[in-house]
Amino acid sequence: MVDRKNDVVVTGTGVCCNMGDDLGAILRRLRAGENVPFERWDIAQALQARCQVIGQYHGDVSDAALGLGKKLTRFMGRGSRLALKSVQSALAQSKLLESDLPHLSRREVSVVFGAGTGDVETHIEVRRKLDETNDVKRVQPTVIPKLMASTVSANLVNVLKTTGPSFTATAACAGGAYNILLATMMIRAGHVRAAIAGGVEVCDTHFFAGFDAMGAYNGRDNDHPERASRPYAADRAGFIFSEGAGSLVLERREDAEARGASILGVIRGFGMSSDGQGEMVAPAASGALAAMQQAAKLAGVSASEIDYVNTHGTSTPLGDVSEVKAIREFFGGRHVAYSSTKGYTGHTISAAGAIEAIFTLAMLREGWLAPSVNASPLDPELEPYPPVMKPTDAKLRLALSNSFGFGGTNASLVLSAD
């Protein structure tokens, strides 16, 4: 019998995205195949952007909503606030910091939480003040903690008063998954026994304009926001950017059981790779395949034991098909169930890997598959190997959650319910 007392288990999850922050309600929509329409963004319209559709989180992240005073929030940009909102939900479920286990009483908890950049709005504001005044003294002394790439993890530690190591891993669109697997590695290696991990991305004009300029967004459906994000559809035309944050509380199984925590799932294994093709934005099926193979090997499982793949599937013409090619090769021709949940959330960039791991864990635990919405008519190239297209109940053993980013950076997580 395998001794699994050192399994890295999930005891709390939190999500904030365009669908809200009530995870139960979000999951019910996914299970039923009901997405929430995206919205027209007035700023994008004013900028004459190709794509004017966006997914925004409309929940309250004010000082009062977060239960914080100005002393703590003066260093927090919107990303840190959104991340904290999701972490508070995860901790409320986990009750990690309410435990009297010695390491938790000392708050020896790692925080590994990523974002694509520091707070871009702060960069914009600093530049505006310097242009207006030509006087560096007009810049607020609080800007550096907002500008630094590790602003989110640093602010979380400052608020939560945890004493374990903290850092931010940035890995483009794979960042959320990388933060989870790095936290898992630290727990497995004995550096810490618990961690808070995840990712966040928020909307700002520079980020939005950059993606729009490179033609990555879907610019064809400004008048049809309800179907603007449609992975695997024959007429897919690019992704829809969306704000989001996803948080997971991770700890050793032995500790979780000792304090009576409910186990929501297990991080069984993970794989990492780079495409190595000399392409910054064009995906390579070989890189995705290598990440999945490594994840299964580390988990000690075979492809035949994996019943579902939550794909990266962003709705780009090249990326969706490239990943499915890798999946087909990994499973050796077996038609495994797969779907993308970005038809519901849009692409939350650094948050995507965390949010989608949370969704996948729920499917494993509860026995259902979220269909790919708006995928009809299906890309003819995928007709021999189609995604899940309608709500489906399924008994699942293991699942993969894939995340792939610009620069050819890839991460794949092997997850189980227990």
C-alpha angles and dihedrals in degrees: 000000000000115000104230100172089113095052112132104239134187116235102167139026136184133184134187117180144126088297092060132250103282097105093192091056092045091052092049089056092049091049091051094043093242116144127192114239116249118233141239110255113220092208091056090050091051090050091051090236120180089232116043098172123100142163113235132185109230099185122121115267097165122133090260094050091050092044093236138129129225093263089071101030098051089085096045126101122192092274093058091047094050091046091050091050090057092043091053089056092048093049093047088057096042099039086205096150092046092065125109094212105130098244091047093046085057089045092236091168125137121227114208108171130152144202132176094244142351116274103308094192088062090053089052093048093049091050091048093052093047092049092049099044108017083216122119090200089073090067113099116245090229096066101093096063087052096045099048117100091236093054094118098050091042093052092047092053091047092054099038094041092221117166103203123099117291133193145141124243115201116198104154112245091351092058098104092053092045092054090052095048094045090052089048091051091052092052093046091049092051097244089123136359098215138027144179109221138173147095143261139196130181135191122264133156097245094052092045095046093049094054091043091052092053091051094242094130128078103255097173102075108054088128093046107050091157091071102025094114110055117154114198096012116136091237099042110145109182140308133296116232115230138179117241150145130202126188133187129188109216129190144148114285091233092057094044091052092045092058094040097247121164111247112225097182147316134257096223099175146333141209133204133190145151123227094230092199099123091247122122100195107012112093124227121213089212092064093050090048092051092053093050092046092050092047092054092046093051091046090051093234136120127234088250090067094056114091104179142024122205097205131212086234103157099173096257117140095236103032100054095053094041092057093047089053089055092047092051091052093046093053093044095233097316109133103236120188112256138167142161122235093198089095084073103036104024115222111316092183108204091019095050098086092050097044092046093048088054091050091048093051089053091052091050092048098044101033107242141107126227109227123228102255123216091017095128126131086041122220103266089226089064098046093098089052107026128182124240103287103178137035108286135186113216139166104232130195103180136356139194123224111199129201125177128179145191112284089043096277113158137187131178127186126202108212135183135182094237 
